């Protein structure tokens, strides 16, 4: 499983930081244009080695397909059991 997120800074003097995603906890959508109802999906992410999860836009989560699949499976099971 290669669930690693690579963050690249626009500042060329900074090196890339790499963070490992432990688990995707929640999903939410934020409306960015009320007229067109355009939204962006955000995911609450638990990071390996960090206590506090953060909300990340979907576009920032790369190389995490297994964790997305696991999150979707858990959410589906929750809906079926309620």
C-alpha positions as CSV (number, residue, x, y, z in Angstrom):
1,X,0.0,0.0,0.0
2,X,1.5,3.3,-1.1
3,X,-0.7,5.9,0.5
4,X,1.7,8.8,0.4
5,X,0.8,12.5,-0.2
6,X,3.5,14.6,-1.7
7,X,3.2,18.4,-1.0
8,X,5.1,20.6,-3.4
9,X,5.8,24.2,-2.4
10,X,5.7,27.0,-5.0
11,X,8.9,28.3,-3.3
12,X,11.8,26.7,-5.2
13,X,14.0,27.0,-2.2
14,X,11.9,24.6,-0.2
15,X,12.1,20.8,-0.7
16,X,9.0,18.7,-1.2
17,X,7.5,17.3,2.0
18,X,6.0,13.8,1.9
19,X,3.2,12.8,4.3
20,X,1.6,9.4,4.7
21,X,-2.1,9.1,4.9
22,X,-3.3,6.6,7.6
23,X,-7.0,6.8,7.0
24,X,-9.7,8.9,5.4
25,X,-12.3,9.7,8.1
26,X,-15.0,11.9,6.6
27,X,-16.2,13.6,3.5
28,X,-17.8,17.0,3.0
29,X,-18.6,19.3,0.1
30,X,-18.1,23.1,0.1
31,X,-20.1,25.2,-2.3
32,X,-17.7,27.5,-4.1
33,X,-20.2,29.1,-6.5
34,X,-23.8,29.4,-5.3
35,X,-25.0,30.5,-8.8
36,X,-23.8,27.3,-10.5
37,X,-23.8,25.1,-7.4
38,X,-20.2,24.2,-8.0
39,X,-18.6,22.3,-5.1
40,X,-15.3,21.0,-4.0
41,X,-15.0,17.8,-2.0
42,X,-12.9,17.8,1.1
43,X,-11.8,14.8,3.1
44,X,-10.8,14.6,6.8
45,X,-7.5,12.8,6.8
46,X,-5.6,11.0,9.6
47,X,-1.9,11.3,9.0
48,X,0.7,8.7,10.1
49,X,2.6,10.1,13.0
50,X,0.2,13.0,13.7
51,X,-2.6,13.2,16.2
52,X,-4.8,15.9,14.7
53,X,-6.5,15.1,11.4
54,X,-6.9,17.8,8.8
55,X,-9.4,18.6,6.0
56,X,-7.8,18.3,2.6
57,X,-9.3,19.0,-0.8
58,X,-9.6,16.0,-3.0
59,X,-7.1,17.3,-5.5
60,X,-4.4,17.2,-2.7
61,X,-4.9,13.5,-2.1
62,X,-2.8,11.5,-4.6
63,X,-1.6,7.9,-4.4
64,X,-4.5,7.1,-2.0
65,X,-6.8,5.0,-4.1
66,X,-6.8,2.0,-1.6
67,X,-7.8,4.4,1.2
68,X,-10.5,6.0,-0.9
69,X,-11.9,2.5,-1.7
70,X,-11.8,1.6,2.0
71,X,-13.6,4.8,3.0
72,X,-16.3,4.3,0.4
73,X,-16.7,0.7,1.5
74,X,-17.0,1.7,5.2
75,X,-19.5,4.5,4.3
76,X,-21.6,2.0,2.3
77,X,-21.6,-0.5,5.1
78,X,-22.7,2.2,7.6
79,X,-25.7,3.2,5.4
80,X,-26.7,-0.5,4.9
81,X,-26.6,-1.1,8.6
82,X,-28.8,1.9,9.6
